[in-house]
Amino acid sequence: MTTTLQDCRARDAQDPLRSLREHFTLPEGTIYLDGNSLGALPRATAARVAQVVQGEWGEGLITSWNQAGWVDLPARLGDQFAPWIGAGPGQVVFTDTTSINLYKVLTAAARVARQDGPGRTRIVSERSNFPTDLYIAQSVCEQHGLALVLVEPEEIDAHLTDDTAILLLTHVNYRTGAMHDMAAVTARAHARGILCVWDLCHSAGAVPVDLLGADADYAVGCGYKYLNGGPGAPAFVWAHPRLAGRFEQPLSGWFGHAAPFAFTPEYRPAPGIGRYLCGTQPIVSLSALQCGLDVFSAAADLGGMAALRAKSLALTDLFIDLVQAQCAGHGLGLATPLAPHQRGSQVSLTRDEGAYAIVQALIARGVVGDFRKGDGGNGLHKDILRFGFTPLYTRFEDVWHAVQHLREVLEGGEWQRPQFHQINAVT
Ligand SMILES: *Cc1c(COP(=O)(O)O)cnc(C)c1O
């Protein structure tokens, strides 16, 4: 039986998470399917930022480091969010960017690996990993005399060898939305003595993550995607307690010192994850991020991650079904796995031609997804039309309308207009 708009509206009316949409400011007439790239603006953020700027900074001035609790904001936010990634209190801090945090943990992991297994000379990752992860890994390899080996997902197991030091994976692939089984992959790597570094940029706040349960070694993730922290929001970093106090991370700044205000000339790292801070923290950005994390605290009372995941899968299932039913014959393929346990919170469609222009034509109609370039390599990584379904604020009705627009753009050949073929700086 085909799903109708009325069915979608009925599902929205019964959605236990429907009140969460009220926590966001979404522009009228926009169907936002790009919360996996830049999350939407929480309603509380503007007033909170104004209060931090005018009250805490303007009035409180430097006393706000103590009085307003600025000094432990990275750790407080880490504790607030830790349960959503299966981490314990005191194990997570929000600071710096994902790229920078990845540099810190990869370097620490390289030092641990070198001490535990001097013969291990390789970092293994996926060729289709997010480029910044690979660029950072290249730099760490150069600095530590390691080799970066890039493989396809199905080749990973064969590369868990005795000369591999670190397996660096992104849990949910940014392009395809394919999700690894974190516990199983980590167990296989550990059986060969290999450390696992997980990038949670497309999983934190979107899919269940259990870092301690999976016995992961290190993790990093993004604050401005599913966490709705705002453009350039601080990222998070986690190290397993058995590793957090082992080795210094390379950016040994004073905020990661055991006693920053002792002003000693020698660096002495804070005992746990606190050493992963570097310099003075971006308080305004951290305060904005907190408003995003607060929405998750509200979601915890409505069923938590189990409810978010159920809705996310229902949204992506619906999108896939409707595209297959309504857009057949237009050359669209599906890059996202159909199996729910292998799927993140996005759907990636492929098309041999015009993917970029189709996305632009949709944006002109108020349906905001994005385009991700294929790497032009061996045909495994095609150009992608990417649609993120963040369960905090996406409605079933939105999915319905998005597919109608996609069908119209394809049927009318609207995407072939020249204006949709201009390539912007940010895609
Ligand atoms: C978004 C994303 C990043 C972004 O890193 P920044 O340092 O915030 O620019 C890194 N890795 C992955 C896998 C991502 O999806």
The ligand as an SDF file (V2000), in Angstrom:
LIG
                    3D

 15 15  0  0  0  0  0  0  0  0999 V2000
   32.2910   16.9760    9.5660 C   0  0  0  0  0  0  0  0  0  0  0  0
   33.4300   16.0660    9.7500 C   0  0  0  0  0  0  0  0  0  0  0  0
   34.6590   16.5640   10.1600 C   0  0  0  0  0  0  0  0  0  0  0  0
   34.8420   18.0340   10.3430 C   0  0  0  0  0  0  0  0  0  0  0  0
   36.0210   18.3790   10.9740 O   0  0  0  0  0  0  0  0  0  0  0  0
   36.2470   19.9100   11.3630 P   0  0  0  0  0  0  0  0  0  0  0  0
   37.5420   19.9160   12.0450 O   0  0  0  0  0  0  0  0  0  0  0  0
   35.0990   20.3170   12.2190 O   0  0  0  0  0  0  0  0  0  0  0  0
   36.2340   20.7120   10.1270 O   0  0  0  0  0  0  0  0  0  0  0  0
   35.6890   15.6510   10.3770 C   0  0  0  0  0  0  0  0  0  0  0  0
   35.4990   14.3260   10.1820 N   0  0  0  0  0  0  0  0  0  0  0  0
   34.3080   13.8270    9.7810 C   0  0  0  0  0  0  0  0  0  0  0  0
   34.1320   12.3580    9.5950 C   0  0  0  0  0  0  0  0  0  0  0  0
   33.2520   14.6820    9.5370 C   0  0  0  0  0  0  0  0  0  0  0  0
   32.0910   14.2070    9.1250 O   0  0  0  0  0  0  0  0  0  0  0  0
  1  2  1  0
  2  3  1  0
  2 14  2  0
  3  4  1  0
  3 10  2  0
  4  5  1  0
  5  6  1  0
  6  7  2  0
  6  8  1  0
  6  9  1  0
 10 11  1  0
 11 12  2  0
 12 13  1  0
 12 14  1  0
 14 15  1  0
M  END
$$$$
